[in-house]
């Protein structure tokens, strides 16, 4: 029995051993078959899969400002450094050369030691690697030229094995200026702004080349079969870089001062429709604002315009009843409250019987509602037909993607109610983007011709213009000449006599309208406001139209007159100052100095004598070239006398008459802190001259402007008590504070767009 078991086990072992031997022989046979008989086929297949054609990205086109020279966005070449040690001969890869290359790599990149780089180079060469990325950092073109002269690398691509892989990076020379307008395109080909809208032109056409797949990356193979990429076309915009900077700075200051949520400014040429500046700033943190969204044209910026819409309402009234004159009177009541069209309309104070022109100037809700209800109360469709005639119900077809669709309620809408007519006429229950409101106001400035705003003028390839754009006429005449003359007079009256008289200028006329609209949230109007000012300048011969929107201010001002109108004024002042044609009448009015002697009080003698020499002005009483001097009248009207100005060590100098720059130099070099008030030269100083210096003491300098005898950029009118407009209504002028800044009116006195009676339900909010 035991013998049979043993015999069985031995037999099984032998069979298993035989099976293993047969399997091993089969494996060896198959290896030989693959290696020798089928080797060529498999090697060819592996080579085919390892070497493939891949796209080579084209260089993206540039985005230029309106001058055709200032680049707003461009693609700069950067490079990643790789190495192919398999092509480097022993003659080139010497111990000394490798040692020097390792040291230079360590110093340049700073991420590894010389020894670590040397080990990496030797290891790759010993393994006969064909691709080694030396560092993931991207270098610029100048750095590439430097690396190309290093040991081993200087032998070039075919002998030194150096590979510079080009990577284009989008660069904005002006930083965040017009960032949202320029826009972006992501890897999924989604984006915003000009980059996205004109991506088809900017992107160019990708090329194609052979790449070999190797550990660590893909190595390009230049065998003559590659297809070169075609660079993208350039686009030339209408943006003026200087005016863009002015608009963004003015808007930023208003947002910070008023702790607002967001804002936008659009500046447009009246005749051409060219947008010269468009600023969009939103709050991303407390006190921090960036171009995070295009509020000027997109859905999030589409809001109820408030009182700026009263221009369209009164234009419709005047078109329907041409016999109405600006001197005709309207009874707005003695209480500041009146039931009109089923709803109670309110003004912030009682106006009584006022003229039609004053209704607009004072932004009287009651006055506008009375006029519209009387004219269109029996046929509201006639009113909305006029709005459609003005083109307010249609998008502008703007060049940039993402324009919001305007919402103008119609009597046939489900949401139309008895109160809708008198609510719409003061700017509620409808929605417009700021650019759409501006296009309407621009038509008034453009003698009734409504043009399509444009932001791109040309598509170019080098100096060859491939396509040129001009503003299309959307409506050749939005209203009659008689109506146009009346509404322009009313708009000028808003600035000269009405709610925006705080921004009037003695040097050029401004026409426009303030707006302050309640914000609708969670089914009800809240005491948060969207403030705006829209208009054009100079009123007598309009060149620019502009709209400013500042949303949800929380401190300081809160009405359109207080918050948005000053931004408009700052942009207008600086736009006029840059316009040589507009400056001519200002220069003509400037007093002419009959003396060739410049108005100089004090300074460094070497600087003053250099200026006098250039102007041909004589002087006497010279001292050492490094001395500080004061000037007095000389022996003749053509001469100045220079007198030494003592500056003693350890004593506070007398800086009266100096420029702020010179005063800072003298005071801060003595360890004193300086705070200045005003502009010009130093008129007075808080710490007496000659007193002992105490480091850290603050010296307050009162400055005085002295340029009145010379022509200057458009001067800003002296501050005065600016009238406020509350929630889109006219308000009483605010009392001036000690500093001349208008005091904001009491928010508690503001009222919502209308007060519903008990028998009338509020109309539901339209869907965006």
C-alpha positions in Angstrom: 0.0 0.0 0.0 2.8 2.4 1.0 4.7 1.5 -2.2 1.7 2.5 -4.4 1.3 5.9 -2.7 5.0 6.7 -3.1 4.9 5.7 -6.8 1.9 7.9 -7.4 3.6 10.9 -5.8 6.8 10.4 -7.9 4.8 10.1 -11.1 2.9 13.4 -10.4 6.1 15.2 -9.6 7.7 14.1 -12.8 4.6 15.1 -14.8 4.6 18.6 -13.2 8.3 19.0 -13.9 7.8 17.9 -17.5 5.0 20.5 -17.8 7.2 23.3 -16.4 9.9 22.4 -18.8 7.6 22.4 -21.8 6.2 25.8 -20.7 9.6 27.2 -20.3 10.6 26.0 -23.8 7.5 27.5 -25.2 8.4 30.9 -23.6 11.9 30.8 -24.9 10.7 29.9 -28.3 8.2 32.7 -28.3 10.8 35.2 -27.1 13.1 34.1 -30.0 10.2 34.4 -32.4 9.3 37.9 -31.3 12.9 39.1 -31.0 14.3 37.7 -34.3 11.5 36.8 -36.7 8.9 39.5 -35.8 11.3 42.0 -34.3 11.3 44.4 -37.3 7.5 44.6 -37.3 7.2 45.3 -33.6 10.0 47.9 -33.7 8.3 49.7 -36.5 5.0 49.6 -34.6 6.6 51.0 -31.5 8.3 53.7 -33.4 5.0 54.6 -35.1 3.2 54.9 -31.8 6.0 56.8 -30.1 6.4 59.4 -32.9 3.2 61.3 -33.6 2.1 64.6 -35.1 1.0 67.1 -32.5 -0.4 70.7 -32.9 2.0 73.6 -32.5 0.1 76.6 -31.0 0.1 79.8 -33.1 1.2 83.1 -31.5 -1.8 85.1 -30.5 -2.4 88.5 -32.0 -2.0 91.8 -30.2 -4.8 94.1 -28.9 -3.9 97.8 -29.5 -5.3 101.0 -28.0 -6.8 103.6 -30.3 -3.4 105.2 -31.1 -2.3 102.0 -32.7 1.0 102.0 -30.7 0.0 101.3 -27.1 -0.4 97.5 -26.7 -3.1 96.5 -24.3 -2.5 92.7 -24.6 0.3 90.7 -26.3 1.9 87.3 -26.3 5.5 87.1 -25.0 7.7 84.0 -25.8 8.9 82.1 -22.8 10.9 78.8 -22.8 11.4 75.6 -20.9 14.9 74.2 -21.0 15.4 70.5 -21.8 18.4 68.4 -22.9 19.1 65.5 -25.2 22.4 63.9 -24.0 22.3 61.2 -26.7 23.5 63.7 -29.4 26.4 65.1 -27.4 29.8 63.6 -28.3 32.5 62.8 -25.8 34.6 65.7 -27.2 31.9 68.2 -26.2 30.8 66.5 -23.0 34.1 66.8 -21.1 34.5 66.6 -17.4 35.3 70.3 -17.3 32.4 71.3 -19.5 29.9 69.2 -17.5 31.2 70.7 -14.2 30.9 74.3 -15.5 27.4 73.6 -16.9 26.2 72.1 -13.6 27.5 75.1 -11.7 25.8 77.6 -14.0 22.5 75.7 -13.8 22.7 75.7 -10.0 23.3 79.4 -9.9 20.7 80.3 -12.4 17.8 78.2 -11.2 18.8 78.0 -7.5 16.7 74.9 -6.8 19.6 72.3 -6.7 23.2 72.3 -5.8 26.0 72.0 -8.4 26.7 68.4 -7.3 23.0 67.4 -7.8 22.9 68.9 -11.3 26.2 67.2 -12.2 24.8 63.8 -11.0 21.7 64.4 -13.1 23.6 65.2 -16.2 26.0 62.2 -15.9 23.1 59.8 -15.1 21.1 60.9 -18.1 24.2 60.5 -20.3 25.1 57.1 -19.0 21.5 55.8 -19.5 21.6 57.3 -23.0 18.4 59.3 -22.3 17.0 61.2 -25.2 15.1 63.8 -23.3 15.7 65.4 -19.9 13.8 68.5 -18.7 16.4 70.4 -16.6 13.9 72.7 -14.8 10.2 73.4 -15.0 10.7 77.2 -14.7 10.0 79.2 -17.8 12.7 81.7 -18.9 12.3 84.8 -21.1 14.0 85.5 -24.5 17.0 87.3 -23.0 17.6 84.5 -20.5 17.4 82.0 -23.4 20.1 83.8 -25.3 22.3 83.7 -22.1 21.8 80.0 -21.6 22.5 79.3 -25.3 26.1 80.5 -24.7 26.8 78.1 -21.8 29.2 75.1 -22.1 27.8 72.2 -24.1 24.7 74.2 -24.9 26.7 76.5 -27.1 27.2 73.6 -29.5 23.6 74.0 -30.5 20.6 71.8 -30.7 22.1 69.1 -32.9 25.5 68.8 -31.1 24.9 70.2 -27.7 21.5 68.7 -27.3 19.9 71.8 -25.8 16.1 72.1 -26.4 14.3 75.4 -25.8 10.5 74.6 -25.8 8.6 77.8 -26.6 5.6 78.7 -24.5 3.6 81.9 -25.3 2.2 83.8 -22.3 -0.4 86.5 -22.5 0.9 89.8 -21.1 -0.9 93.1 -20.4 1.7 96.0 -20.4 -0.8 98.3 -18.6 -1.5 95.8 -15.8 -5.2 95.7 -14.7 -6.2 98.7 -16.9 -9.4 97.7 -18.8 -8.8 94.1 -17.6 -12.4 93.0 -18.0 -12.8 94.7 -21.4 -9.7 93.0 -22.7 -11.0 89.7 -21.2 -9.6 86.2 -21.4 -10.0 82.8 -23.1 -9.5 79.6 -21.0 -8.5 76.1 -22.0 -12.1 75.1 -22.7 -12.3 78.1 -25.1 -14.7 79.9 -22.9 -14.1 83.4 -21.7 -15.1 87.1 -21.8 -14.3 90.4 -23.3 -12.4 91.1 -26.5 -10.1 88.1 -26.2 -13.2 85.8 -26.3 -15.3 87.8 -28.8 -12.5 88.1 -31.3 -10.8 84.8 -30.5 -11.3 83.6 -34.1 -9.1 86.5 -35.4 -6.6 86.6 -32.5 -5.9 82.9 -32.2 -4.4 82.4 -35.6 -4.0 78.9 -37.1 -2.0 76.2 -35.2 0.8 74.3 -37.0 1.8 70.7 -36.8 5.1 68.9 -36.1 6.4 65.4 -35.2 7.0 64.8 -31.5 8.7 61.8 -29.9 7.2 60.5 -26.6 9.9 60.0 -24.1 10.0 59.7 -20.3 9.7 63.2 -18.9 8.1 64.8 -21.9 7.7 65.0 -25.7 10.7 65.9 -27.8 10.1 67.7 -31.0 11.6 66.2 -34.2 12.3 68.7 -36.9 12.5 66.6 -40.1 11.2 69.1 -42.6 7.6 67.8 -42.5 6.4 70.2 -39.9 3.7 72.8 -40.7 4.5 76.2 -39.3 1.7 77.9 -37.3 0.1 81.1 -38.7 0.1 84.0 -36.1 -3.2 85.6 -35.2 -4.4 88.9 -36.5 -4.1 92.1 -34.4 -7.1 94.2 -33.4 -7.1 97.9 -32.9 -9.6 99.2 -30.3 -11.2 102.6 -29.8 -9.9 102.8 -26.2 -7.8 105.8 -25.3 -5.3 104.6 -22.7 -5.1 108.0 -20.9 -8.9 108.5 -20.7 -9.2 104.8 -19.5 -6.8 105.6 -16.7 -8.8 108.7 -15.8 -12.1 106.8 -15.8 -10.8 104.0 -13.6 -9.1 106.3 -11.1 -12.1 108.5 -10.7 -14.4 105.5 -10.3 -12.1 103.8 -7.8 -12.0 106.8 -5.6 -15.8 107.1 -5.6 -16.2 103.4 -4.8 -13.8 103.6 -1.8 -15.1 106.9 -0.5 -18.7 105.7 -0.6 -18.0 102.0 0.3 -20.1 101.0 -2.8 -20.6 97.5 -4.2 -19.6 98.1 -7.8 -19.5 100.8 -10.5 -18.9 101.5 -14.1 -18.0 104.4 -16.4 -18.4 104.5 -20.1 -17.0 107.5 -22.2 -18.1 107.6 -25.9 -17.5 110.0 -28.8 -20.8 111.4 -29.8 -20.4 111.5 -33.6 -18.4 108.3 -34.2 -19.9 106.1 -31.4 -16.3 105.1 -30.5 -16.0 104.1 -26.8 -12.9 105.8 -25.5 -13.0 104.4 -22.0 -15.0 101.7 -20.2 -14.2 101.0 -16.5 -15.8 98.2 -14.5 -14.9 97.8 -10.8 -16.5 95.4 -8.3 -15.7 94.9 -4.6 -13.7 91.7 -4.0 -12.9 92.5 -0.3 -13.3 95.4 2.0 -11.7 98.4 0.3 -10.4 96.3 -2.6 -11.9 96.7 -6.1 -11.0 94.9 -9.3 -12.4 94.5 -12.8 -14.4 91.4 -11.9 -17.4 91.7 -14.2 -18.5 93.8 -17.2 -21.2 95.8 -15.5 -21.4 98.2 -18.4 -23.0 95.8 -20.8 -23.8 92.4 -19.2 -26.8 91.1 -17.3 -25.5 91.8 -13.8 -25.2 95.5 -14.7 -28.7 95.6 -16.1 -30.8 97.4 -13.5 -33.8 99.7 -13.1 -32.4 103.0 -14.3 -34.5 105.3 -12.0 -34.6 109.0 -12.9 -32.3 108.9 -15.9 -35.2 107.2 -17.7 -37.4 110.4 -17.2 -35.7 111.8 -20.3 -37.4 109.1 -22.4 -40.7 109.6 -20.7 -40.8 113.4 -21.3 -39.5 112.9 -24.8 -42.5 110.7 -25.5 -44.9 113.3 -23.9 -43.4 116.1 -26.1 -43.6 113.9 -29.2 -47.2 113.1 -28.6 -48.1 116.7 -27.7 -45.8 119.1 -29.7 -47.8 122.1 -28.4 -46.4 121.6 -24.9 -43.8 124.3 -24.0 -41.2 124.2 -21.4 -42.8 127.1 -19.6 -46.2 125.3 -19.3 -46.9 124.5 -15.7 -47.7 121.3 -13.8 -49.4 121.1 -10.4 -47.4 118.7 -8.2 -49.3 119.5 -5.1 -48.5 121.2 -1.8 -47.8 118.1 0.3 -45.1 116.3 -1.9 -47.5 113.4 -2.3 -50.2 112.7 -4.8 -52.2 109.7 -6.0 -51.7 109.2 -9.7 -52.8 106.2 -11.8 -53.8 104.1 -8.8 -50.6 104.7 -6.8 -49.2 107.4 -4.5 -46.2 109.2 -6.0 -44.0 111.3 -3.7 -41.3 113.9 -4.0 -38.9 114.6 -1.1 -40.4 118.1 -0.7 -43.4 119.9 -2.0 -42.9 121.8 -5.3 -46.4 123.2 -5.9 -47.0 124.4 -9.4 -43.8 124.3 -11.4 -42.9 124.5 -15.1 -42.3 121.5 -17.3 -38.6 122.4 -17.5 -38.5 122.5 -13.7 -40.2 119.1 -13.4 -37.1 117.6 -15.2 -34.6 119.8 -13.4 -35.9 119.0 -10.0 -36.5 115.4 -11.0 -40.1 115.5 -9.7 -41.7 112.1 -9.7 -45.2 113.6 -9.3 -44.6 116.0 -12.2 -43.4 113.3 -14.6 -46.2 110.9 -13.6 -48.9 113.6 -14.0 -47.7 114.4 -17.5 -47.4 110.8 -18.6 -50.7 109.7 -17.1 -52.5 112.7 -18.6 -51.1 112.0 -22.1 -51.1 108.1 -22.2 -53.4 107.1 -19.3 -56.2 105.9 -21.6 -53.8 104.2 -24.1 -50.6 103.0 -22.4 -49.6 101.2 -25.6 -48.9 104.5 -27.2 -46.4 105.2 -24.5 -44.5 101.9 -24.9 -44.7 102.4 -28.7 -42.7 105.6 -28.3 -40.1 103.8 -26.2 -39.8 101.2 -28.9 -39.4 103.9 -31.5 -36.5 105.2 -29.5 -35.0 101.7 -29.7 -35.0 101.1 -26.0 -36.5 97.7 -26.3 -33.7 96.2 -28.5 -30.1 95.3 -27.9 -27.5 97.5 -29.6 -25.8 94.6 -31.3 -22.6 95.6 -29.6 -19.3 94.1 -30.9 -18.5 92.5 -27.5 -20.2 89.2 -26.6 -22.5 89.2 -23.5 -24.7 92.3 -24.1 -27.8 92.1 -21.8 -31.2 92.2 -23.4 -33.2 95.3 -22.3 -36.6 94.7 -20.6 -39.4 97.2 -21.4 -42.7 96.1 -20.1 -45.7 96.1 -22.5 -49.4 96.4 -21.7 -49.9 93.0 -23.1 -47.5 91.5 -20.5 -48.9 89.3 -17.7 -47.2 91.5 -15.2 -48.8 94.8 -16.4 -51.0 96.4 -13.8 -52.9 99.6 -13.3 -49.8 101.2 -11.7 -47.3 100.1 -14.3 -47.5 103.2 -16.5 -46.8 105.8 -13.8 -44.1 103.5 -12.3 -42.3 102.9 -15.6 -42.2 106.6 -16.5 -39.9 107.3 -13.5 -37.6 104.4 -14.3 -39.0 101.3 -12.5 -40.5 98.0 -13.7 -38.0 98.0 -16.6 -34.3 97.2 -17.0 -31.5 98.6 -19.1 -27.7 98.1 -19.2 -25.7 101.3 -18.7 -24.4 101.2 -22.3 -28.0 101.1 -23.6 -29.0 104.1 -21.6 -25.8 105.9 -22.8 -26.6 105.2 -26.5 -30.0 106.9 -26.0 -28.5 110.0 -24.4 -25.8 110.0 -27.1 -28.5 110.2 -29.7 -29.8 113.4 -28.1 -26.3 114.9 -28.2 -25.9 113.7 -31.8 -28.9 115.7 -33.2 -31.3 112.8 -32.9 -29.1 110.2 -34.7 -28.7 107.0 -32.7 -25.5 105.2 -33.6 -24.3 101.8 -32.6 -21.4 102.0 -30.1 -18.2 100.4 -31.3 -15.0 99.3 -29.4 -13.0 97.7 -32.2 -11.9 99.8 -35.2 -9.7 97.5 -37.3 -8.5 94.0 -37.7 -4.9 94.0 -39.0 -2.1 91.8 -40.1 1.1 93.8 -39.5 0.3 97.1 -41.3 -2.3 95.6 -43.6 -5.8 96.4 -42.5 -8.0 93.4 -43.2 -11.3 94.8 -41.9 -12.4 98.2 -40.7 -15.5 98.9 -38.5 -17.6 102.0 -38.3 -20.6 102.8 -36.2 -23.9 101.8 -37.8 -26.9 104.2 -37.7 -29.6 102.4 -35.6 -32.1 105.2 -35.9 -31.6 108.2 -38.2 -34.0 110.4 -36.1 -35.3 109.4 -32.7 -37.6 112.5 -32.4 -38.4 115.8 -34.1 -36.0 118.7 -34.0 -38.5 120.7 -31.8 -38.6 117.9 -29.2 -34.8 117.6 -29.4 -34.3 121.3 -28.7 -36.6 121.1 -25.7 -35.0 118.1 -24.1 -31.5 119.4 -24.6 -32.6 122.6 -22.8 -34.0 120.6 -19.9 -30.8 118.5 -19.7 -28.6 121.7 -19.5 -31.0 123.0 -16.9 -30.3 120.0 -14.6 -26.7 121.1 -14.3 -27.2 124.8 -14.3 -30.3 125.0 -12.1 -31.3 121.5 -11.0 -30.2 118.4 -9.1 -26.7 118.4 -10.6 -25.7 122.1 -10.3 -22.9 121.0 -8.0 -20.9 119.9 -11.1 -21.5 122.9 -13.4 -18.4 124.4 -15.0 -17.6 128.0 -15.9 -15.5 126.8 -18.8 -17.8 124.4 -20.7 -21.4 123.3 -20.6 -22.6 120.0 -19.3 -26.0 118.5 -20.0 -27.3 115.4 -18.3 -29.6 113.8 -15.7 -29.0 112.3 -12.3 -30.6 109.0 -11.2 -31.1 107.3 -7.9 -33.1 104.1 -8.0 -34.2 101.9 -5.1 -32.8 98.4 -5.2 -35.4 95.6 -5.4 -34.5 92.6 -3.3 -36.4 89.6 -2.0 -39.7 90.9 -3.4 -39.5 94.4 -1.9 -37.7 97.7 -2.5 -35.0 98.3 0.1 -33.1 101.4 1.2 -30.2 100.6 -1.0 -29.6 102.6 -4.1 -28.2 102.4 -7.6 -26.9 105.9 -8.4 -26.1 107.3 -11.8 -25.4 110.3 -13.9 -25.7 110.3 -17.7 -25.1 113.2 -20.1 -22.8 114.8 -22.6 -20.2 117.6 -22.9 -19.5 120.3 -24.0 -23.3 121.0 -24.1 -22.9 123.7 -26.8 -21.1 121.4 -29.2 -21.2 117.8 -27.9 -18.1 115.7 -28.3 -18.3 113.1 -25.6 -21.2 111.4 -23.9 -20.7 109.6 -20.6 -22.5 107.5 -18.0 -21.5 106.8 -14.5 -23.1 104.1 -12.3 -22.2 103.5 -8.7 -24.2 100.8 -7.0 -25.2 100.5 -3.3 -23.1 103.2 -1.6 -23.1 102.8 2.1 -21.4 105.9 3.5 -20.8 109.5 2.5 -23.2 110.3 -0.4 -25.9 108.0 -1.6 -27.7 109.9 -4.4 -26.8 110.3 -8.1 -25.9 114.0 -7.5 -23.6 113.2 -4.6 -21.9 109.9 -5.8 -22.0 109.6 -9.6 -22.1 113.2 -10.8 -18.7 114.1 -9.3 -17.1 111.1 -11.2 -18.7 112.4 -14.4 -17.2 115.9 -13.7 -13.7 114.6 -13.1 -13.7 112.5 -16.3 -15.2 115.4 -18.2 -12.6 117.9 -16.9 -9.7 115.7 -17.8 -11.1 114.8 -21.2 -11.6 118.5 -22.0 -8.1 119.3 -20.7 -6.6 116.8 -23.2 -8.6 118.1 -26.1 -6.6 120.8 -27.8 -9.6 122.1 -29.8 -11.6 122.5 -26.6 -8.8 124.3 -24.8 -8.6 127.1 -27.3 -11.5 129.1 -25.9 -10.1 128.5 -22.4 -6.7 129.8 -23.4 -8.3 132.8 -25.0 -9.9 133.7 -21.7 -6.7 133.3 -19.7 -5.0 136.5 -18.6 -1.8 137.2 -20.5 1.2 138.0 -18.5 2.9 141.0 -19.9 6.1 140.3 -18.0 8.7 137.9 -19.2 9.8 137.3 -15.6 8.4 133.9 -14.3 6.5 133.7 -11.1 9.1 132.1 -8.9 9.6 132.6 -5.1 12.4 130.3 -4.0 14.4 127.2 -4.7 17.9 125.8 -5.4 20.0 128.4 -7.2 21.4 126.0 -9.8 17.9 124.9 -10.8 16.6 128.4 -11.0 19.5 129.8 -13.0 19.1 127.0 -15.5 15.4 127.9 -16.0 16.2 131.6 -16.2 18.9 130.8 -18.9 16.3 128.9 -20.9 13.8 131.7 -20.7 16.3 134.5 -21.3 15.6 136.1 -17.9 18.3 138.1 -16.3 19.2 137.8 -12.6 21.8 139.2 -10.1 23.1 138.6 -6.6 24.3 135.0 -7.3 25.8 133.0 -4.6 27.2 129.4 -4.4 25.4 127.0 -6.8 24.2 124.7 -4.1 22.6 127.5 -2.0 18.9 128.0 -1.4 17.8 131.4 -2.6 14.7 133.6 -2.7 13.7 135.9 -5.5 12.7 139.5 -5.4 12.2 142.2 -8.0 15.4 143.2 -9.7 16.6 146.5 -11.0 14.3 146.2 -14.1 11.1 144.5 -15.0 13.1 142.0 -16.9 15.4 140.9 -14.0 15.1 139.0 -10.8 17.3 139.5 -7.7 18.5 136.3 -5.9 18.9 136.5 -2.2 20.4 133.8 0.1 17.9 131.8 2.1 19.6 130.6 5.4 19.2 126.9 6.1 20.8 126.1 9.5 21.5 122.6 10.7 19.3 121.4 13.6 16.8 124.2 13.0 13.4 124.1 11.2 13.9 125.9 7.8 11.6 128.6 6.4 10.0 126.8 3.5 7.5 129.4 2.6 7.4 130.0 -1.2 9.0 126.6 -2.0 7.4 123.9 -4.0 6.1 120.9 -2.1 9.0 118.8 -3.5 11.7 121.2 -2.2 9.9 121.6 1.2 9.7 117.8 1.6 13.5 117.6 0.8 14.4 120.1 3.5 12.0 119.0 6.2 12.2 115.2 5.9 16.0 115.2 5.7 15.8 116.7 9.2 13.6 113.8 10.5 10.4 115.8 10.4 7.1 114.4 9.1 5.1 116.5 6.6 1.4 116.8 5.9 0.2 119.1 3.1 -3.1 120.9 2.5 -4.0 122.3 -0.9 -1.9 122.6 -4.0 0.8 124.9 -5.3 3.6 126.5 -3.3 4.0 126.7 0.5 2.0 129.6 2.0 2.4 128.8 5.7 4.0 126.2 8.0 2.7 125.0 11.4 6.1 124.8 13.1 7.9 128.2 13.2 11.1 128.6 11.2 14.2 128.7 13.3 12.9 126.5 16.1 14.8 123.4 17.2 14.2 120.3 15.2 12.5 117.4 17.1 12.6 114.3 15.0 9.2 112.8 14.3 7.4 116.1 14.7 4.6 116.6 12.1 4.8 119.9 10.1 1.6 120.9 8.4 2.1 122.9 5.2 -0.6 125.1 3.8 -0.2 125.3 0.0 -1.4 128.0 -2.3 -2.0 127.8 -6.1 -0.1 130.4 -8.0 -0.8 129.4 -11.5 -3.7 131.9 -12.0 -1.6 134.1 -14.2 -1.0 131.2 -16.6 -3.3 129.0 -18.7 -4.0 125.7 -16.9 -6.0 122.6 -17.6 -9.7 123.0 -17.2 -10.2 124.4 -13.7 -12.6 122.6 -11.4 -15.4 124.8 -10.0 -15.3 125.7 -6.4 -17.1 123.3 -4.1 -20.6 124.3 -3.2 -23.7 122.8 -1.6 -24.8 120.2 -4.2 -28.5 119.4 -4.3 -29.3 115.8 -3.7 -31.8 113.5 -5.4 -33.3 110.8 -3.2 -34.3 107.4 -4.7 -34.8 109.1 -8.1 -36.7 112.1 -6.7 -35.8 115.7 -6.4 -34.6 116.9 -3.1 -33.9 120.1 -1.3 -30.3 121.4 -1.6 -28.1 120.0 1.1 -26.5 122.4 3.6 -22.8 123.0 3.0 -20.5 121.8 5.7 -17.4 123.7 6.9 -15.3 122.0 4.3 -17.7 122.9 1.5 -18.7 119.3 1.0 -22.5 118.8 0.7 -24.1 117.0 3.6 -26.1 114.0 2.6 -29.9 114.4 3.0 -31.7 112.3 5.6 -32.2 108.8 4.2 -35.3 108.4 6.3 -37.1 111.0 4.2 -36.7 109.0 1.0 -39.6 107.0 -0.3 -40.0 104.0 -2.6 -41.0 104.4 -6.3 -44.7 104.4 -5.3 -46.9 103.7 -2.3 -49.7 101.3 -3.1 -53.2 102.0 -1.9 -55.0 99.3 0.0 -57.2 98.4 -3.0 -54.3 98.0 -5.4 -51.7 95.2 -5.4 -48.1 95.9 -6.2 -47.1 94.6 -9.6 -44.8 91.5 -9.5 -41.2 92.0 -10.2 -40.3 91.2 -13.9 -38.0 88.3 -14.4 -34.5 89.2 -15.5 
